[in-house]
């Protein structure tokens, strides 16, 4: 373990004005606080905070951050208190130490609800002081480097958490080197055989071809020297996890991978970058579709560089990144570059992203989320994706995550344009709305008045902004339907006790249920959040106590039929108790019962003599009325089983299930369920709609009679 003077020397190398006395005091204080504590390796525990502090000096961070690293476990693991740290080192450092302690205690891989809440706390801590997360990430990096001393199950848990949360977060903050190392360290725990296999292939490759990196580096240096461009060239083999991920994505073996080597060319100016690009492309053939200019179009985390892939020696593909020294510092340290020191003063790097602005951009998307699932979706979409740059017909640049579609593009321009989208043209050619966009494409969105968002768009969209806007629009549209249905359910419920659902009665009922007004009450009734029967009972408790609720016999469900007349429910509209109904007589075949708003009733407009005025028998109906639900669900393991369980929990039986459309990402299917009445039906729909993997669920009503034909009719 290094001593206090060694740590101070590391800080003084980039910050001669460092407060050496304060760092020495923090070193002694933390060392005393951790006295007698050991790590699982047997080392003194204090070696860990010292190692974290040393790693932060490599990022040239300020004294407060270095001291926080030394103290970051004192409040959590020793007798030190927040007040004591404040008195000795000041409020700024105490706040940072407390922030790191709280982040350490967050369970970021817990249940969805708790995970969402803890992620909110994570971003809240980051918004107070971004340096807190820099200390936490560096703390996780050192823990992963020394993870072999932990129990296997603890190693796996930490590795999963690192791969799913901390590595993507480091990448989103622009600290690509840390992301790659965290991923590779986690990969070594989660899949050691695969990682060792790749390392063996590298050894074998070097034995067969020699040191390719040295040879290609010399080739690039020679070409740049010919062009009169002074540069530093750095070559390296890609990390095992990066190679493994590419093998998995492309479903190819190691021998078929082309660009397993990467090279960085670091120059003085932007003009030099483009001169170097010209020299590289003159000497080697560029690979089509593998060029990205992040200098003219920087990433939102401040990253700037030119990326190109060329066919180098022996036809081997190599990736080349070209950037200036300032760009390289941001690429290496990301958001941390904002606090970097050089010669005792804060280093001014014009490319470093202001952490406050970066965090504001990131959290803007999260604030739109209305529930835990949406929030976690927004987090993952914002943190875990790369970007593509597309153009409007006017030449404006729109930044989108990798895998974005024209739907995302439309909503990125304006929510109103997204809502009205009917088609899209990419580079002048009409394409489906689910087309994945690529860098540099020009997108024209075709809109139409009267168009509204479709439920299937949620599967197509990839950005949190688009998904949230679509969900809000669909929710508003559903509300209109819920209000309409709620009005009918309320009318029927009031009629059962001989009352009318007047505006005054509904306003009073809304007050009793602590809702804002009549419309909110009707929407709640239509969405099965409030029972119409309970609304009546709340207004007229004396009638509720006196009213029996007999079970309705199978043969007397409908009132208004002639004695001995038989009936069947129309398969086109499948009416259920609680809905207004009308009968149509069939010569020799009894009566067919339709919902009053059934589209097929238009066919009988000129045959009113066949109409029969009917209504449902008030009372408790058995759950034997089959209704067809149309549902779009994600094509993921376990989704269908979960949906069936949700329906069963509502005491509704599934009598049939038919897939009508199978896509790689989703299934569309019809599910026949047996329900008691309209309220029961809508409780089933609401229960299914709450599942995050259900993109759309609605009652299916056919426009034609779906009754199976008999053999005689078919003949």
Residue pairs with C-beta under 8 A, 6 or more apart in sequence:
1 43
1 44
1 46
1 47
1 50
2 50
2 54
4 23
4 24
4 27
4 28
5 24
7 23
7 27
7 50
7 53
7 54
7 57
7 66
8 18
8 20
8 23
8 24
10 54
10 57
11 18
11 23
11 57
11 63
11 66
12 18
12 20
13 57
14 57
14 60
14 340
14 341
14 342
14 343
15 60
15 62
15 63
15 341
15 342
15 343
15 344
16 343
16 344
17 344
17 345
18 63
18 344
19 63
22 63
22 67
22 89
23 63
23 66
23 67
23 70
25 88
25 89
26 67
26 70
26 71
26 89
27 50
27 70
29 71
29 74
29 80
29 88
30 46
30 49
30 70
30 71
30 74
31 46
33 74
33 78
33 79
33 80
34 44
34 45
34 46
34 49
34 73
34 74
34 77
34 78
35 46
37 44
37 45
37 46
37 77
37 78
38 44
38 45
39 45
39 47
39 48
39 146
39 149
40 149
40 150
41 146
41 149
45 73
45 77
48 73
48 142
48 143
48 146
49 69
49 70
49 71
49 72
49 73
50 70
51 142
52 69
52 72
52 135
52 138
52 139
52 142
53 66
53 69
53 70
55 138
55 141
55 142
56 65
56 66
56 69
56 134
56 135
56 138
57 66
59 134
59 333
59 336
59 340
60 333
60 340
60 341
60 342
60 347
61 131
61 134
61 336
61 339
61 340
61 341
62 131
62 339
62 341
62 346
64 92
64 93
64 96
64 131
65 96
65 131
65 134
65 135
65 339
67 89
67 93
68 93
68 96
68 97
68 100
68 131
68 132
68 135
69 135
69 138
69 139
71 80
71 85
71 89
71 93
71 97
72 97
72 100
72 101
72 135
72 139
73 101
73 104
74 80
74 85
74 97
75 81
75 82
75 85
75 97
75 98
75 101
76 101
76 104
76 105
82 94
82 97
82 98
85 93
85 94
85 97
86 94
95 128
95 129
96 129
96 131
96 132
96 135
99 125
99 128
99 129
99 132
100 132
100 135
100 136
100 139
102 121
102 125
103 122
103 125
103 132
103 133
103 136
104 136
104 139
106 118
106 121
106 122
107 114
107 115
107 118
108 115
108 118
108 119
108 122
108 161
108 165
109 115
109 157
109 160
109 161
109 164
109 165
110 118
112 372
112 373
112 376
113 372
115 372
115 376
116 372
116 373
116 375
116 376
117 372
119 375
119 376
119 379
120 366
120 375
122 133
123 359
123 362
123 363
123 366
125 132
125 133
126 132
126 133
126 359
127 356
127 359
127 363
130 335
130 338
130 355
130 359
131 339
133 169
133 173
134 335
134 336
134 339
137 166
137 169
137 170
137 173
137 175
137 178
138 178
140 162
140 166
140 182
141 178
141 181
141 182
141 185
143 158
144 158
144 159
144 162
144 182
144 185
144 186
145 185
147 155
147 158
147 159
147 185
147 189
148 155
150 158
155 189
156 189
156 190
158 189
159 185
159 186
159 189
159 190
160 186
160 190
162 182
162 183
162 185
162 186
163 182
163 183
163 186
163 187
163 190
166 182
167 178
167 179
167 182
167 183
167 186
168 179
168 383
168 384
169 383
170 176
170 178
170 179
170 182
170 334
171 179
171 383
172 301
172 362
172 382
172 383
172 384
173 301
173 334
173 335
173 336
173 358
174 299
174 301
174 302
174 303
174 330
174 331
174 333
174 334
174 335
174 337
174 353
175 332
175 333
175 334
175 335
175 336
176 303
176 331
176 332
176 334
177 332
180 239
180 241
180 242
181 239
183 239
183 241
183 242
184 195
184 239
184 240
184 241
184 242
186 241
187 194
187 195
187 240
187 241
187 244
188 195
191 244
194 240
194 244
195 240
195 241
195 244
197 254
198 240
198 243
198 244
198 254
199 240
201 254
202 237
205 212
206 212
209 314
212 261
212 313
212 316
213 235
213 236
213 237
213 261
214 235
215 313
216 235
216 261
216 263
216 312
216 313
216 318
217 233
217 234
217 235
217 263
219 283
219 312
219 313
220 233
220 263
220 265
220 280
220 320
221 231
221 233
223 279
223 280
223 282
223 283
224 230
224 231
224 233
224 265
224 276
224 279
226 279
227 275
227 276
227 278
227 279
229 267
229 272
229 275
229 276
229 279
230 267
230 268
230 272
231 265
231 266
231 267
231 272
231 276
232 265
232 266
232 267
233 263
233 264
233 265
233 266
234 263
234 264
234 266
235 261
235 262
235 263
235 264
236 261
236 262
236 263
237 260
237 261
237 262
238 259
238 260
238 261
238 262
243 254
243 257
243 260
246 257
247 253
247 254
247 257
258 316
258 317
259 309
259 317
259 318
259 319
261 316
261 318
261 319
262 318
262 319
262 320
262 321
263 318
263 319
263 320
263 321
264 320
264 321
264 322
264 323
264 328
265 273
265 276
265 280
265 320
265 321
265 322
265 323
266 323
266 324
266 325
266 328
267 273
267 276
267 322
267 323
267 324
267 325
268 324
268 325
269 324
270 295
270 324
272 324
273 295
273 306
273 322
273 323
273 324
274 306
276 322
277 306
277 308
277 322
280 308
280 310
280 320
280 322
281 308
281 310
284 310
284 311
284 312
285 310
285 311
286 308
286 309
286 310
287 308
287 309
287 310
287 311
287 317
289 438
290 307
290 308
290 309
290 319
291 306
291 307
291 308
291 309
292 306
292 307
292 308
292 439
293 306
293 307
294 303
294 304
294 305
294 306
294 307
295 304
295 305
295 306
295 323
295 327
297 389
297 397
297 399
298 304
298 351
299 387
300 353
300 358
300 361
300 387
300 399
301 334
301 335
301 353
301 358
302 330
302 334
302 335
302 337
302 351
302 352
302 353
302 358
303 327
303 330
303 331
303 334
304 323
304 324
304 327
304 330
304 331
304 351
305 321
305 322
305 323
305 327
305 331
306 321
306 322
306 323
307 319
307 320
307 321
308 319
308 320
308 322
309 317
309 318
309 319
309 320
310 317
310 318
310 320
311 317
312 318
323 331
326 349
326 350
326 351
327 351
329 337
329 340
329 347
329 349
329 351
329 352
330 337
330 349
330 351
330 352
330 353
333 340
334 353
335 352
335 353
335 355
335 358
337 347
337 349
337 351
337 352
338 349
338 352
338 353
338 354
338 355
339 346
340 346
340 347
340 349
340 352
341 347
362 382
362 383
365 378
365 381
365 382
365 463
365 464
365 465
365 468
366 375
366 378
366 379
366 382
366 464
368 374
368 378
368 464
368 465
368 468
368 469
369 375
369 377
369 378
369 464
369 468
370 468
370 471
370 472
373 692
374 464
374 467
374 468
374 471
377 464
377 467
378 464
378 468
381 401
381 462
381 463
381 464
381 467
382 464
385 401
385 402
385 403
385 462
386 401
386 402
387 399
387 400
387 401
387 402
388 399
388 400
388 401
388 402
388 404
388 437
388 438
388 439
389 397
389 398
389 399
389 400
389 439
389 440
390 397
390 398
390 400
390 404
390 409
390 437
390 439
390 440
390 441
390 442
390 443
391 397
391 398
391 440
391 441
391 442
391 443
392 398
392 413
392 442
392 443
392 444
393 442
393 444
398 409
398 412
398 413
398 443
399 412
400 408
400 409
400 412
400 437
400 462
400 463
401 408
401 462
401 463
403 436
403 462
404 436
404 437
404 462
404 463
405 433
405 434
405 435
405 436
405 437
405 460
405 461
405 462
406 421
406 424
406 426
406 431
406 433
406 435
406 437
406 443
406 445
407 418
407 421
407 433
407 457
407 460
407 461
407 466
408 437
408 461
408 462
408 463
408 465
408 466
409 424
409 437
409 443
409 445
410 417
410 418
410 421
410 424
410 445
410 447
410 466
411 417
411 418
411 461
411 463
411 465
411 466
411 469
411 470
412 463
412 465
412 466
413 445
415 469
417 445
417 447
418 453
418 466
418 469
418 470
419 451
419 452
419 453
419 469
419 473
420 447
420 448
420 449
420 451
421 433
421 445
421 446
421 447
421 451
422 446
422 447
422 448
422 451
423 430
423 433
423 446
424 430
424 431
424 433
424 435
424 443
424 444
424 445
424 446
425 431
425 443
425 444
425 446
426 435
426 437
426 441
426 442
426 443
427 441
427 442
428 442
428 444
433 457
433 460
434 460
437 443
452 473
452 477
453 469
453 470
453 473
453 474
453 477
455 474
455 632
455 695
455 696
456 632
456 666
456 695
456 696
457 466
457 470
458 467
458 470
458 471
458 474
458 695
458 696
459 632
459 634
459 665
459 666
459 695
461 467
461 470
478 527
479 523
481 526
482 522
482 523
482 524
482 525
482 526
482 527
483 519
483 522
483 523
483 526
484 526
485 525
485 526
485 678
485 682
486 521
486 522
486 523
486 524
486 525
486 526
486 527
486 532
487 501
487 522
487 526
488 578
488 579
488 580
488 678
489 525
489 526
489 532
489 578
489 678
489 679
490 501
490 506
490 521
490 522
490 525
490 532
490 535
491 501
492 532
492 578
492 579
492 580
492 616
493 501
493 532
493 533
493 535
493 536
494 500
494 501
494 505
494 536
496 536
496 618
497 536
497 540
497 543
497 547
499 505
499 536
499 540
503 518
505 539
506 518
506 521
506 522
507 517
507 518
508 539
509 521
509 535
509 538
509 539
510 516
510 517
510 518
510 520
510 521
512 538
512 539
513 521
513 524
513 530
513 535
513 538
515 521
515 524
521 530
521 535
524 530
525 531
525 532
525 535
526 682
527 682
527 686
528 679
528 682
528 683
528 685
528 686
529 686
531 679
532 578
532 679
533 679
536 543
536 544
537 543
537 544
549 619
549 620
550 619
550 620
551 619
551 620
551 621
551 622
552 577
552 617
552 619
552 620
552 621
552 622
554 622
554 624
556 617
557 577
557 616
557 617
557 621
558 567
558 581
558 583
558 593
558 614
558 615
558 616
558 617
559 614
559 615
559 616
559 617
560 583
560 612
560 613
560 614
560 615
561 567
561 583
561 591
561 612
561 614
565 590
565 591
566 590
566 591
567 583
567 590
567 591
567 592
567 593
568 590
568 591
568 592
568 593
569 575
569 592
569 593
569 625
569 626
570 592
570 593
570 594
570 595
570 598
570 600
570 705
571 702
571 705
571 706
571 707
572 594
572 598
572 599
572 600
572 701
572 702
572 703
572 704
572 705
572 706
573 594
573 595
573 597
573 598
573 599
573 600
573 701
574 595
574 625
574 626
574 627
574 628
574 699
574 701
575 581
575 593
575 594
575 595
575 598
576 625
576 627
576 675
576 676
576 677
576 678
576 680
576 681
577 616
577 617
577 621
577 625
577 676
577 677
577 678
578 616
578 677
578 678
578 679
579 595
579 596
579 616
579 678
580 595
580 596
580 597
580 615
581 593
581 594
581 595
581 596
581 614
581 615
581 616
582 593
582 594
582 596
582 601
582 611
582 612
582 613
582 614
583 591
583 592
583 593
583 594
583 611
583 612
583 613
583 614
584 591
584 592
584 594
584 601
584 604
584 607
584 610
584 611
584 612
585 591
585 610
585 612
586 592
591 612
591 614
593 614
594 600
594 601
598 701
599 701
599 703
600 703
600 704
600 705
604 610
604 611
616 677
620 676
621 676
621 677
622 676
623 651
623 652
623 653
623 674
623 675
623 676
623 680
624 674
625 674
625 675
625 676
625 677
626 655
626 672
626 673
626 674
627 672
627 673
627 674
627 675
627 681
627 699
628 670
628 671
628 672
628 699
628 700
629 670
629 671
629 672
629 673
629 684
629 685
629 688
629 697
629 698
629 699
629 700
630 668
630 669
630 670
630 696
630 697
630 698
630 699
630 700
631 643
631 668
631 669
631 670
631 671
631 688
631 694
631 696
631 697
631 698
632 666
632 667
632 668
632 694
632 695
632 696
632 697
633 639
633 640
633 643
633 666
633 667
633 669
633 693
633 694
633 695
634 665
634 666
634 693
634 694
634 695
635 662
635 663
635 664
635 665
635 666
635 667
636 693
639 691
639 693
640 667
642 691
642 693
643 671
643 688
643 691
643 694
644 654
646 687
646 688
646 690
646 691
647 654
647 671
647 673
647 684
647 687
647 688
648 654
649 687
650 680
650 683
650 684
650 687
651 680
652 673
652 674
652 675
652 680
652 684
653 673
653 674
654 671
654 672
654 673
655 672
655 673
655 674
656 670
656 671
656 672
657 669
657 670
657 671
657 672
658 669
658 670
659 667
659 668
659 669
660 668
660 669
660 670
661 667
661 668
661 669
662 668
666 695
670 700
673 681
673 684
675 681
675 684
681 699
685 697
685 698
685 699
688 694
688 697
689 697
